[in-house]
Amino acid sequence: MLKEWTNMQVVECETVDGGTVTVFKQTDGEHRRYVLGNGREVMNNADGTFTIPETATDLTVVSI
């Protein structure tokens, strides 16, 4: 059975090279996660940035 994820927050981010990326904060009622628009999970870092694990791309928050 697939989990139903609900968007809680939309976060606009910027990559080191100036590109823009949207990160969605989601919940299934028990767990929270952060994902890109294509569903790929990203890591929420302690300093408020995000990292795309497979590419080690750091994302800086521009707008919440």
C-alpha positions as CSV (number, residue, x, y, z in Angstrom):
1,M,0.0,0.0,0.0
2,L,1.3,3.4,-0.9
3,K,1.5,6.2,1.7
4,E,-0.5,9.3,1.2
5,W,1.8,12.4,1.6
6,T,0.3,15.8,2.2
7,N,2.3,19.0,1.4
8,M,2.7,21.2,4.5
9,Q,5.1,23.8,3.2
10,V,6.7,24.9,0.0
11,V,10.3,26.1,0.2
12,E,12.1,27.9,-2.7
13,C,15.8,27.2,-2.7
14,E,18.8,28.2,-4.7
15,T,21.8,26.0,-5.8
16,V,25.4,27.1,-5.6
17,D,25.4,27.9,-9.4
18,G,22.2,30.1,-9.1
19,G,19.6,27.6,-10.2
20,T,16.2,27.4,-8.4
21,V,14.7,24.3,-6.8
22,T,11.4,23.8,-5.0
23,V,11.4,21.6,-1.9
24,F,8.2,20.4,-0.4
25,K,7.8,19.6,3.3
26,Q,5.4,16.6,3.6
27,T,3.7,14.5,6.2
28,D,1.8,11.2,6.1
29,G,0.3,11.8,9.6
30,E,3.2,10.1,11.4
31,H,6.4,11.0,9.6
32,R,7.8,14.1,7.9
33,R,10.0,14.3,4.9
34,Y,11.4,16.9,2.4
35,V,11.2,16.1,-1.3
36,L,11.7,17.7,-4.7
37,G,8.9,18.0,-7.1
38,N,9.8,14.7,-8.6
39,G,9.5,12.9,-5.2
40,R,13.2,12.6,-4.7
41,E,14.0,13.0,-0.9
42,V,16.4,15.6,0.2
43,M,18.2,15.9,3.6
44,N,17.2,18.7,5.9
45,N,20.5,20.0,7.4
46,A,20.9,21.5,10.9
47,D,21.8,24.9,9.5
48,G,18.5,25.2,7.6
49,T,19.9,24.2,4.2
50,F,19.0,21.1,2.2
51,T,21.2,18.5,0.4
52,I,20.3,16.3,-2.5
53,P,22.1,13.1,-1.4
54,E,22.8,11.5,-4.7
55,T,24.5,14.6,-6.1
56,A,25.7,16.2,-2.9
57,T,24.1,19.5,-4.2
58,D,23.5,22.0,-1.4
59,L,20.4,24.1,-1.5
60,T,20.0,27.4,0.3
61,V,16.5,28.6,1.3
62,V,15.4,31.7,-0.6
63,S,11.7,31.9,0.3
64,I,9.3,30.0,2.4
